[in-house]
């Protein structure tokens, strides 16, 4: 069985400017390249799981999303020599009540099927409670929440680690992995 790190896109991989779908709006967060390199060196598969309700709302198209995803992957390959192993996304709005939209675990479940993952050795890194809830629902053990949110809001989330920003991903993962 394999291990993986699940990254939320907007707010973790790139700055969350609200419905990011144009290349000129896609700005990688500080520390993300080091985090991806560290994860790869530790033998983790790298996945994106991202809600993209802008598609369902008609703000941008599936082709727009594919184009920005290709741009992101190409930039990572130029900078690091590799990109994400797989990208899972939900194009639905909250009102559509689908199984793939976070906080549900549909994208995690699909990755587990696709890659034979051992979720107790996996991480999820996100910036919203819905990311942590999806990780919890999907059986992911280690959860890193990026941002300065009060921990008491997340009392029902097991193995939660709050980190100030994406620059702290490597250090936090090193600490967890050494335990």
C-alpha positions as CSV (number, residue, x, y, z in Angstrom):
1,X,0.0,0.0,0.0
2,X,1.1,3.5,-0.8
3,X,1.2,6.8,1.1
4,X,0.2,10.2,-0.2
5,X,-0.2,13.9,0.6
6,X,-3.4,15.5,-0.4
7,X,-3.1,19.2,-1.1
8,X,-5.9,21.7,-1.4
9,X,-5.3,24.0,-4.3
10,X,-6.5,27.6,-3.6
11,X,-5.0,28.8,-0.4
12,X,-2.3,26.1,-0.1
13,X,-0.7,25.6,-3.5
14,X,-1.5,29.0,-4.7
15,X,-2.8,32.3,-3.3
16,X,-6.6,32.2,-2.9
17,X,-7.8,35.2,-4.9
18,X,-11.3,33.8,-5.4
19,X,-12.1,31.6,-8.3
20,X,-8.6,31.4,-9.7
21,X,-8.8,30.2,-13.3
22,X,-6.6,32.5,-15.3
23,X,-2.8,32.1,-15.6
24,X,-2.1,35.7,-14.6
25,X,-4.0,35.1,-11.3
26,X,-2.2,31.9,-10.4
27,X,0.6,32.7,-7.9
28,X,2.3,29.9,-6.0
29,X,2.4,30.3,-2.2
30,X,5.8,30.7,-0.5
31,X,7.2,27.4,0.6
32,X,5.1,25.2,-1.6
33,X,8.0,24.1,-3.8
34,X,10.0,23.1,-0.8
35,X,7.0,21.3,0.6
36,X,6.4,19.3,-2.6
37,X,10.1,18.4,-2.9
38,X,10.2,17.3,0.8
39,X,7.1,15.1,0.3
40,X,8.5,13.5,-2.9
41,X,11.8,12.8,-1.1
42,X,9.9,11.1,1.7
43,X,8.2,8.8,-0.8
44,X,4.8,10.3,-0.8
45,X,2.5,10.4,-3.9
46,X,1.2,14.0,-4.4
47,X,-2.4,14.7,-5.1
48,X,-4.6,17.8,-5.4
49,X,-8.1,17.7,-4.1
50,X,-10.0,20.9,-4.9
51,X,-13.5,22.2,-4.9
52,X,-14.0,24.2,-8.1
53,X,-17.6,25.4,-7.8
54,X,-16.8,28.3,-10.2
55,X,-17.4,25.7,-12.9
56,X,-20.8,24.9,-11.6
57,X,-21.6,28.5,-11.1
58,X,-20.7,29.4,-14.7
59,X,-17.8,31.7,-13.7
60,X,-15.4,29.7,-15.8
61,X,-15.4,26.5,-17.9
62,X,-14.0,23.0,-17.5
63,X,-11.6,23.9,-20.3
64,X,-10.5,27.0,-18.3
65,X,-9.8,24.7,-15.3
66,X,-7.9,22.2,-17.4
67,X,-5.8,25.0,-18.9
68,X,-4.8,26.4,-15.4
69,X,-4.1,22.9,-14.2
70,X,-1.8,22.3,-17.2
71,X,-0.1,25.6,-16.5
72,X,0.4,24.6,-12.8
73,X,1.8,21.2,-13.7
74,X,4.1,22.6,-16.3
75,X,5.5,25.3,-13.9
76,X,6.1,22.6,-11.2
77,X,7.9,20.4,-13.8
78,X,10.1,23.3,-14.8
79,X,10.9,24.2,-11.2
80,X,11.0,20.8,-9.5
81,X,11.2,18.2,-12.3
82,X,7.9,16.7,-11.4
83,X,4.2,17.6,-10.9
84,X,1.3,16.2,-9.0
85,X,0.6,12.5,-9.5
86,X,-3.1,13.1,-9.8
87,X,-5.5,16.0,-9.6
88,X,-9.1,15.4,-8.3
89,X,-11.6,18.2,-8.5
90,X,-15.3,18.7,-7.8
91,X,-17.1,21.1,-10.2
92,X,-20.3,21.2,-8.3
93,X,-21.9,23.8,-6.0
94,X,-22.9,23.2,-2.4
95,X,-26.5,23.0,-3.5
96,X,-25.9,20.1,-5.9
97,X,-25.3,17.7,-2.9
98,X,-22.7,15.6,-4.6
99,X,-20.4,13.0,-3.0
100,X,-17.2,14.5,-4.3
101,X,-17.4,18.0,-2.8
102,X,-15.4,18.6,0.4
103,X,-16.3,18.1,3.3
104,X,-17.3,14.8,1.8
105,X,-14.6,12.3,1.1
106,X,-15.4,11.4,-2.5
107,X,-12.1,12.6,-4.0
108,X,-10.1,10.9,-1.3
109,X,-12.1,7.7,-1.8
110,X,-11.4,7.8,-5.5
111,X,-7.6,8.3,-4.9
112,X,-7.6,5.4,-2.5
113,X,-9.1,3.2,-5.2
114,X,-6.9,4.5,-8.0
115,X,-3.6,4.1,-6.0
116,X,-4.2,1.5,-3.3
117,X,-3.4,4.0,-0.5
118,X,-2.9,3.3,3.2
119,X,-4.7,6.4,4.5
120,X,-3.4,6.1,8.1
121,X,0.0,7.0,6.6
122,X,-1.4,9.9,4.5
123,X,-1.5,13.6,5.1
124,X,-4.1,16.3,4.0
125,X,-3.0,19.9,3.9
126,X,-5.7,22.6,3.6
127,X,-6.8,26.0,4.7
128,X,-10.4,25.5,5.5
129,X,-12.4,23.4,7.9
130,X,-14.0,21.5,5.0
131,X,-10.5,20.3,4.0
132,X,-10.0,18.9,7.5
133,X,-13.5,17.4,7.6
134,X,-12.9,15.6,4.2
135,X,-9.6,14.2,5.6
136,X,-11.4,13.0,8.7
137,X,-14.3,11.5,6.7
138,X,-11.9,9.8,4.3
139,X,-9.7,8.2,7.1
140,X,-6.6,10.4,6.6
141,X,-4.7,10.4,9.8
142,X,-2.5,13.5,9.6
143,X,-4.2,16.9,9.0
144,X,-2.3,20.1,8.6
145,X,-4.4,23.3,8.7
146,X,-2.7,26.3,7.2
147,X,-3.8,29.6,8.9
148,X,-4.4,31.2,12.2
149,X,-7.7,29.6,13.1
150,X,-8.7,28.8,16.7
151,X,-8.1,25.1,17.4
152,X,-11.3,24.9,19.4
153,X,-13.3,25.3,16.2
154,X,-11.9,21.9,15.1
155,X,-12.5,19.9,18.3
156,X,-13.9,17.0,16.4
157,X,-10.9,16.6,14.0
158,X,-8.4,14.0,15.2
159,X,-4.6,14.5,14.7
160,X,-5.0,18.1,13.6
161,X,-1.9,20.3,13.4
162,X,-2.3,24.1,12.8
163,X,0.5,25.8,11.0
164,X,0.9,29.5,10.4
165,X,1.5,29.3,6.6
166,X,2.8,27.1,3.8
167,X,6.4,27.8,4.8
168,X,5.8,25.6,7.9
169,X,4.7,22.5,6.0
170,X,8.1,20.8,5.9
171,X,9.0,21.4,9.5
172,X,5.6,20.2,10.7
173,X,5.7,17.1,8.6
174,X,9.3,16.3,9.8
175,X,8.1,16.5,13.4
176,X,5.1,14.3,12.8
177,X,7.1,11.7,10.8
178,X,9.8,11.5,13.6
179,X,7.2,10.6,16.2
